[in-house]
Amino acid sequence: MREQITVSQYIIRFLESKGIQWIPGVPGGTILPLYESLAESRIEHVLARHEQGAGFIAQGRARTTGEVSAVFVSSGPGVANLITAVADAQRDSIPLLVFSGQVPLALIGTDAFQELPTASIVSPLVKKVYKIEEPNQIIEILDEAYHLSGSGKMGPVWIDLPKNIQTQGIEIPDGNFNLDSLKKEELFTTKRNEEEPADESLNLFLQEIKSLLEASDFPLLYIGGGAKKEYLRLRDFVSRFQIPAVTTLMGLGIFEKNDPMNLGMMGMHGTVVANEALGVCDLLIAIGVRFDDRATGAIQKFCNQAKVVHIDIDAREIGKNKSVHLSLQKDISEVLPFLIEEDFCIQNTKAWEQIDVWRQIPEQHPMKNILLDFASVLPEGDHYILTDVGQHQMWVAQYFPFANPKSWITSGGQGTMGFGLPTAIGVALSQREAHVFCFSGDGSIMMNLQELSTLKEQNLNVKVILINNEHLGLVKQQQDLFYGSKHSGSKFHFHPDFSLLCQSFGIGYSEWDWSLGTDELQRVLEKKGPAMIEVRIPASWGVYPFVPGGKSNQEYVLDKVTM
């Protein structure tokens, strides 16, 4: 006789079978049956102080492990509060499985207390949204939703659960919850069958790209976050064939900072050499990228001298923003092992001579020294570097020497202020022995400040480095450049005392005067547990190079920043 359990119990057992050990969320009336089942399980609940925080905490796990992560919220305002974190996950292809409570079926459409039309609201922001209207639906839908979230171009999937459905009984199908068969391969380890031959479409593509490379005088790789799981092979590829590469914000860490093949980040705040190379290359090989405006500048002026090759797992991205000469819809893991085994010779000596000239253009900034000093005293062990969104994010992207793409986590497509602190909590919960550093601004930190309480409650090894210039820095910078320095809404005329604030949360605090060396900083970083390190800088510092909106990447602005 098959065992009978409730829908909520089935969901919890399913999540246990996937190896999920903790789930963030905020409870409310319509999700309480699921929370009752959660209380009876071995899964730990992480109580966020805001549903947006819960969504980002779940992202922290997903971004570090590559595995689908779950989050629980109640109906109405719980759903609305979570939307920002889900939109962020959708744009950066982060696998989340969202469970939201809903009013009982009989009350749907009556404007019941805390009712929202969840499915219609969230459908543009997720790969799929499921409305559970009959108990046995959950059996097929859970398997499908989990697989959909974590396969192909990953992303969030949403399951809306009426309260009365959660308490109804179902029979467990035979063979469900097999732990060995349900574990997902990690994001940063990719294996292939060495005996598996390339298919015909791939063979044709390999021959065409080989011909293009051999005919090129200035080939250039354009690498994004969709390629980071193959970062070791990509490093081998550029080294073997001596092809220079530029990366997007999300692709940082794929190449080592000092690798001569690495021209650095491209786009609005990209390096001079990366943006200049994009203007003259004759062959652009784009891998795991979206051709988004922050990377390309004015798309009608982007790489107009180049034949463009695009490899991406998502067919919708190919040709969406930029016409291409050659394309292939495949996971890079299915392509790169064969491409790297090809035998061809590239004649790009003149290109490297030009690159050496561009590299002489100075791009000095005092934040470079500050960040390199910080990196020089990192404690031993694994490190994760996160940022919120703003000037501090761009400085970290420009100057920090990331060891690999796993160590770099930021909000890319949505650029969500408030991302850093809760996501750092999720990273630290997933990587208990690692050192987690979150760079935030005095604007961004206030967006999800309440999660300092969650950080303290979990007692995690997270250090928040607060870059304080008393402004919304990127807003001020654009006002200085384009709006006659009318600082409308960009200056904070009041700030809390962050030392007293940390004291109230029971979190360590120190101020680092970067002009006095790193001894005190090193002592703070080596001490386990949560802490905030405040770094005060002048409001006059900007992020340069800077490509104004509507301009090409070669129309960048340089600025001399004084101490």
Summary of the structure (lengths in Angstrom):
residues: 563
radius of gyration: 24.5
end to end distance: 76.4
largest distance: 77.3
contacts: 1968
relative contact order: 0.11
helix: 41%
strand: 18%
